[in-house]
Amino acid sequence: MLVHMSDALDLDAIEANLNDVEIALERLESGTYFTDEISGSALSEDVLSANPTARHA
């Protein structure tokens, strides 16, 4: 099966997005979703509204 370079790049982006969503769901389950992973402070609603998979501001 011939895979074009753009298809491979699209697949890589989709896999990265899926990984980000899976991490966000794990963080939600563990109670750390709203916490900045670097500083430990709360992530603002604006940050999470702009990027629901954000792990730091």
ZAMARGU-4260 file (C-alpha; in steps of 0.2 Angstrom, whole numbers, plus 5000, padded with zeros to 4 digits):
<rodrens>
0) 5000/5000/5000 | 5007/5017/4995 | 5006/5030/5008 | 5009/5048/5003 | 5020/5059/5013
5) 5005/5071/5017 | 4994/5056/5023 | 5008/5050/5035 | 5010/5068/5042 | 4991/5069/5044
10) 4991/5052/5053 | 5005/5058/5064 | 4995/5074/5069 | 4979/5063/5072 | 4989/5052/5083
15) 4997/5066/5093 | 4980/5074/5095 | 4973/5057/5101 | 4987/5056/5114 | 4983/5073/5120
20) 4965/5069/5123 | 4969/5053/5132 | 4981/5062/5143 | 4968/5075/5147 | 4955/5061/5151
25) 4968/5053/5163 | 4971/5070/5171 | 4952/5073/5173 | 4950/5056/5181 | 4965/5059/5193
30) 4959/5076/5198 | 4974/5085/5190 | 4965/5092/5174 | 4964/5110/5181 | 4982/5110/5187
35) 4997/5117/5178 | 5009/5102/5176 | 5024/5114/5178 | 5019/5127/5191 | 5006/5117/5200
40) 4995/5132/5200 | 4977/5132/5193 | 4974/5133/5174 | 4963/5147/5170 | 4946/5144/5161
45) 4952/5154/5147 | 4967/5143/5144 | 4957/5127/5144 | 4943/5135/5133 | 4956/5139/5120
50) 4965/5122/5122 | 4955/5108/5132 | 4971/5097/5131 | 4982/5111/5139 | 4994/5104/5152
55) 5002/5121/5156 | 4999/5139/5153
</rodrens>
